[in-house]
């Protein structure tokens, strides 16, 4: 079977329950919801008995293999569920591929876990498994799509909000869909169906935004200076290590510099992005950033990143977080860096 988008999973399973359904992604809420949907569809199709394996230190592949080959205790159709906490190894992947290929009509496998990287999805065992499985990749909700996502969730509770309130909610729950889900459930309890009162919503919703290094990089590449500064402030407030925050800022700058430097070598931009392992939605973000930054600006930015590294190490007297905020904002399209490069780096 081909890969299936989460919104098409229900219709896909209504037509046929494949031998194995594998749901993977880095957005826990969406993985949980899709797994619940798949489990419900299997039960409605008659698969009532359920055996669960958590892949932890005590897990043994042999136990899973033995279970897939055994008969159901109650002679009923069953679900064998596997919960992954990390990347599956070759042994487990091959066992799942063989189990999917050999599964009888009374057994279905349901696997859920973190996003599978390109190494896993290009492995021979995954290619073999993909023939008998329904694979559902879960992608994070992009910041620009978050107000629409919230509106859809509100509509399910027969509530709605104006654009300003949706933007406010998106800002408050950015990067934390599990908390967003809880806040929206709270709104469903606090307010009746229909249009939500903007001011009362502002008073009711907590600031549950969670910032991470990747959301900072995405905001910077997208040219959203305000969100970039919020992300830097959020990382600082959450006690993130300064070297990690600097890496989140400087790594995209290095990639942009390599892409800008390679523009005259005759190779397509997409090919150069592949070489730098830039895939999916991030390709568009890099293209957007390259449209507003030239090689000279990126060279100055790299010099400033090196200066900030010296600040963090105690070799230059300055506020590293303030300097990172200026650097990230400049890449996002705010006015250029006012501070000259460190003379020691010239």
Beta strands, then each sheet from edge to edge (+ up, - down):
strand 1: 20-25
strand 2: 49-54
strand 3: 78-83
strand 4: 107-113
strand 5: 133-138
strand 6: 159-160
strand 7: 194-195
sheet 1: 2+ 3+ 4+ 1+ 5+
sheet 2: 6+ 7+
end
